[in-house]
Structure formats: structure tokens, C-alpha cells
Amino acid sequence: DVQEEKLLIITTEINAKQKCLEMLENARKRSEIIRQRYEERIKLLSDRIHNAEDEKQVAVTKLNT
């Protein structure tokens, strides 16, 4: 019956689109995790740079006294 065939086609298309949406959502989640890790690493490195600069300043101050 034509109606059943149309329903089957529509159902198949919906299922395919749902699968695509799931894949996109998973990719978005992975991207978010990577972004968070990147930002954490940048913060860590920035903190280390600031600490090294502070230590350098302390050493320079000690040398000048």
C-alpha cells in the first residue's frame, strides 16, 4: 500500500536524521571537552610563567641588595 511505503520512507528518514543529530551532539561534547582541557592547560602554563617571573624578580632583587 502506498501509504505504508510513504510512512516507511518518512520513518527511515527520521531515523537517519536522529542518528545524524546524535553524531553531531557527540562531536559537540568531544569538542567541548577538548576546549576545556586546552583552557586548563593554558591557565596552568600561564600560572607557571607568572611564578617563574616572580621568582626571577625575587632573585634580581636579592642580587641588587
N, C-alpha and C positions, 0 to 999 in steps of 0.2 A: 504494500500500500504506500502511496506517495507520501502521505502524512508521516508515516513511521520512518521512511527514508529521510525526510527533512528533519525530523526530530533526532534521528541518529547523527546526521551531519552536524546539526547545531550542538548536540551533546559532545561530539568529538571535538569540535572547535572550542567549546567552553573548557573542556579538559586540557586541551593543548595550551590555551591561554592561561589557565590556572597553573600549569606546570611552568610556563614562562615567568609568571609572577613570582612563583616560589624560587625559581633560579635567580631572578633579579633581587629578591629580598635577601637571599643567602649571600649574593655578591655584595650587596649594600652592607650587610653585617660584617663580612670579612673586611671590606674597605674601612669601616668604622673602627674595627679592632686594630688594623694596621695604622690608621691615623692616630689612635690613642697611644699606641706603642711608640710611634715616631715622636709625638709630642712629649711623652715621658722621657724619651732618650734625649731630646733637645734640652729639656729642663735640667736633666741630670748633668749633661755636658756644660750647660750654661752655669750651673751651680759650681761645678768643678773649676771652670775658668775663673769665676769670681773668687773662689777660695784661693786659687793659685795667685791671683793678682793681690789679694790681701796679704798672703804670706810673703810675696815679693816686696810689698810696701813695708811690712814689718822688718824684713831683712835689710832693706835700704835704709830705713830709719835707724836701725841698730848700727849699721856701718858708719853713718854720719854723726853718731854721738860719741 
